[in-house]
Amino acid sequence: MPDTTTPASAAVSASLDSFFSPRSIAIVGASASAGKIGAIPLRYQLECGYQGKVYPINPARAEVQGVRAWPSLRGVEAPIDLAVFAVPSAQVDGALDDAIAAGVRNIVLFSAGYAEVGADGAAMQRRLADKARAAGIRLLGPNCLGFMNVAQDVYATFSPVVGAGKARAGSIAIVSQSGAFGAYAYALARERGLGLSWWATTGNEADIQVADCIAWLAADPATRVILAYLEGCRDGERLKAALALARAHGKPVVAVKVGRTGLGAAAAASHTASLAGDDAVYDALFRQYGVWRAHGIEEFFSIGYALSVGRLPPNDKLGLLTVSGGVGALMADDAADAGLDVAPMPEAAQRWLTERVPFAAPRNPVDVTGQVTSDPGLLEATAQRMLGDGGYGSLLVFLAAGGLSPSMAPVQTRMAAALRAAWPDRLIVFSTLSHAPLRAELDALGCPSFDEPGRAVRVVAALNHFRRHLGSGAAAPAPTPVLPALALARGTQNEADSMALLGAHGLPCVPCRAARDADAAVAAAEALGYPVALKVLSRDILHKSDIGGVALGLADAGAVRAACARLQDNLARHAPQAVREGFLVARMAARGGIECILGAHRDPVLGPVVMFGLGGVNVEVFQDVSFRLAPVDRAGALEMIGALRAAPLLCGHRGQPPADLDALADAIAALSRLAAAAGDSLESIDINPLLAYPAGAGALALDAVVTGTAATAGPAA
Amino acid sequence: MPDTTTPASAAVSASLDSFFSPRSIAIVGASASAGKIGAIPLRYQLECGYQGKVYPINPARAEVQGVRAWPSLRGVEAPIDLAVFAVPSAQVDGALDDAIAAGVRNIVLFSAGYAEVGADGAAMQRRLADKARAAGIRLLGPNCLGFMNVAQDVYATFSPVVGAGKARAGSIAIVSQSGAFGAYAYALARERGLGLSWWATTGNEADIQVADCIAWLAADPATRVILAYLEGCRDGERLKAALALARAHGKPVVAVKVGRTGLGAAAAASHTASLAGDDAVYDALFRQYGVWRAHGIEEFFSIGYALSVGRLPPNDKLGLLTVSGGVGALMADDAADAGLDVAPMPEAAQRWLTERVPFAAPRNPVDVTGQVTSDPGLLEATAQRMLGDGGYGSLLVFLAAGGLSPSMAPVQTRMAAALRAAWPDRLIVFSTLSHAPLRAELDALGCPSFDEPGRAVRVVAALNHFRRHLGSGAAAPAPTPVLPALALARGTQNEADSMALLGAHGLPCVPCRAARDADAAVAAAEALGYPVALKVLSRDILHKSDIGGVALGLADAGAVRAACARLQDNLARHAPQAVREGFLVARMAARGGIECILGAHRDPVLGPVVMFGLGGVNVEVFQDVSFRLAPVDRAGALEMIGALRAAPLLCGHRGQPPADLDALADAIAALSRLAAAAGDSLESIDINPLLAYPAGAGALALDAVVTGTAATAGPAA
């Protein structure tokens, strides 16, 4: 069911410090009966060493779990930063009134029975959220498992997963829309020894969304890495702002977003009350904001772990050091897939190694062979050469089962310590079977380790990604020029109006004019210069050639008149209902361009999006298109072009001249600015074809349709 | 360096039973000094409970490790099935003489210093292998870690990995070309509790190759699953025969093959002495023989484990049962990627569930929600409905961290037992965080379990793959008609000879004739009927239109004569050195066909291969081509066509008529038979274009080049 409780504003204004770092916590519905929802958060809170005040609220008892209790929030008579509502939904209204009266600032609402159960629940949730908002109270939930601030010993959750054992404190924050996933993720983190700073599930998101959590975590000093699990998004602008904030603070965000496929999206839609949006647009969002989209839960945690333990490598070059040539080749395969630079060792360093180990493979992967068992110093000496002479930003050392060997494990730790001391800025990753104590030692030395070499390679790729987006050398995203807002006219516009609008906004359009009748068409043709193309003009006809509505290469007035008659006939015959707006006369375009398509549309969640692809089968059969959130600058537009599998066709394929990529990029950027300015009034803009001429010869839009949203009130821009 | 020790014959004739199930084992170089290469296999052998005879061989001691020793193999005077050579390479020749004298049947040779160290070593290895072969002795190695027959307590290895702890006995066999990988794999199997039947590393493969091991394992009663690690292959025919044998015995083979990418292939080539071959052709081999090519080590073991514990599902339908809607959607994404059929539950079963749990998602994924904590029977009841009413061949149950919960873990075991009893033929997989005891219980019930739901989905896909190839319903591969062997003429043949050869072998070729001069060309044109195409004929000119060597649509004798003069001129001007063979006159093909390319070539390792793709950018830019080992039948050819990303273009794209797929498939099959018959005399055959006309209208080859290998002696076929 659709969620109608979303506040209109996208701004993340009020700080959530008092929420997530509360100095006092009241637990409404605090219970003494172990296992009850009201008992669990109180028990967690009492056991964890929290330094603030805790106020159990229970009308029937003076004491709960050995702590003084209050009958109502109103009775506490002290500041309450956070109230945890662990009561059935029927009691929530009353508790909220009490909270307002008591000046409570923030509420966690576990209770279910709201938007997730249907329209009545959604209405109830909306009333609740409105009332809280009016009172200046922030709300997490309803229908959530709450949150934990591990760094500050806050456990505002009733999830039994914490009772089964606490995850250790660390620098990874996890935020999950789904409670079940959140609990699973907590257990996974605990079992793998990952250190958590913070954890939350956002449930129905009546107020606080995943985006708000990310924005708060961006500035949380305990958090170095943000792991976010999304099923959808209620407010795209808020999410964009939060991701921008995380990037500005240099905090990597790793995301799992369900609904990559049609099947997954359908399942997610049936599950979550939030709008899905187009998954390809999420990909664009993540790419543009430097988020790493994890391919699965395993990768989600592997990368989170490596970010919390390791450092971002100073360059893209990856050195592969192995005791198995075969696994070296496997890692090289994975590195090639991940686009990493497996540059060869310098010649001198290669000679050094083959002098020491004649049958070593010295290039990269560097295979020191089984020789390491008889010459344990070989490994470290080779690694030093690789980091020194080779200059690799990342070093991945594969030691097979070495970590389980009582003789090899200490070699590994000593080596890690020596390399870390000599090369503090490098990413050093081990792939070896090992037990928890060795892993912990390597972690402490800033060297993540993995059983599986393929996973280690993928992690190196992710950390390079974050270096490019967040590292000291990363360029801050260039501010994209923004046009003043404009409102597109409602509905579909005819080709003449569409081309005029695009031309006025910097898109290279073929010179063309609207003409009411044959006389006007001839006049237009004379003004434009022969030969011309003639098309019927009607906002109702999208595929003009299908109804015989196009005539090309008309060389003189006679030909134009004849074509006018013919086209009018065809229109009358094949589309008698279509509104008639006369003709469009256009100068014939020069031959030789490559057909591209360029478009924009408004994603229901993430807003204006620009799309680019090559014409014909590339788009229709291979679905080879690039998306970006609008606006993009020229560099972003060039990246879009380069991301196409068909990009070689634009770069001088089979002796053809390379296309004018700058002109294409300028056209993409111009359309993206227009789309961004059109905002909510944008339904879609399609330019098809956009001809790409050889370098220096520009690009040219031959046909276009602009469609404003039906709801837009404004006149044509 | 190339390996020249491969025996020419591909037949796997002699049984390896006495090798891998020896009744007696001699250890040459048996030592008492712990840690020495000669001490380790004896220690393993003595400790493991082996029932056969063990003969330590040591010229200096009457007793080694508390067991009577013999000074030489000659002194044993009892049958020796297997001799393990744990001596430096300098002593190997003498030991081999002793072995021959003593009638030893099989030898494991650990020693290094052979083909892997250069030409001298390769020559030494060749002499050794020849001598052993002449004496009827089979050889594993040199430069290998040996083998273990876990089921029969044979430990003919010196790898320290076994000393660190033995893997439990089970039904998984591992064969690895690489020793380092083999040791790593053994440790991984042990750490994960996988049960092994057998393990071997083949090293330099002077005699026994990975293929021979697979062939033996095909009939080994202890082995249910074969995991094979390949870096290359010395004998493609042997590998094909072994894989066919494994399939005939219904044994799944999971393979890791390095060198997927150029980078990985280069690393593998520098590491292994075996020929690489084209990786795409390995893909074809694996596909055709029903091998699952694992994407990494993790998947290699996950699938091996699931095959050893679970069963092959009776149908492709996958039911997803989850306690988290979000993870349900994630699994649906993964299932869609894997091409699984996530069919919805029947309506009645959906109603049943929503009556019981109003807010459940009943379709598929089936989300029973957190309700399971208060209603533990819900999970099993839903699963029963899914297997019963839903008829799902596979059921994947996601329980988050449930396996770690003292209350939920027993629910899970009870459920597994009940489902197994009620549905013995289904594949039931759990994804839950759990500890080893729960996993072992689920394993014992035939239900594999995984931490990560994505991995579980991938495993279900693999087991469905094996059902299709090996299951009771799997069709035995149809015998492909084989032509009598034929020898192609050496070198490149001109278009006329090429077309004639193809036409004679059932390929639909445009009617055409060779003509020595203009008079003959006119005669040919009259015989074929106008209009005709004219081309210069020369085996030296592959791209005739580039030199102005093609004239199309010639309507009469005059046009033909004029074109002859023009083409001859062009040839003289642009390719004066080219051999002149006159002209080819061809009937003009009907318009409207889709351009395809069809080819064959001989892979240096795996032999004749057939290739199909669509013309133009599909092949050149998108590399969208299908390969299969030749021959293929019509069904295999249709599968090749369907595997193209561009396949929709042949199936009636944008209102065009669908192409004549049967005619295309017949052409592919015909060329594949010709390629198979040509065998070693085949260098390449290229048909470009092959026009695909609308269904019923056939296909037509317009141009072709046949090239025989330079070494071929025979006349033109």
Interface residues (C-beta under 8 A of the other chain):
Chain A: E116 V117 P160 V161 A164 S176 Q177 S178 G179 A180 F181 A183 Y184 Y186 A187 L188 E191 Y229 E231 V256 V258 G259 R260 T261 G262 L263 G264 A265 A266 A267 A268 S270 H271 T272 H295 G296 I297 E298 V323 S324 G325 G326 V327 G328 A329 L330 A332 D333 D334 A335 A336 D337 V342 P358 F359 A361 R363 P365 D367 G370 T373 A400 A401 L404 S405 L433 D451 E452 P453 G454 R455 V617 N618 E620 V621 F622 R645 A646 P648 L649 H653 R654
Chain B: E116 V117 P160 V161 A164 S176 Q177 S178 G179 A180 F181 A183 Y184 Y186 A187 L188 E191 Y229 E231 V256 V258 G259 R260 T261 G262 L263 G264 A265 A266 A267 A268 S270 H271 T272 H295 G296 I297 E298 V323 S324 G325 G326 V327 G328 A329 L330 A332 D333 D334 A335 A336 D337 V342 P358 F359 A361 R363 P365 D367 G370 T373 A400 A401 L404 S405 L433 D451 E452 P453 G454 R455 V617 N618 E620 V621 F622 R645 A646 P648 L649 H653 R654
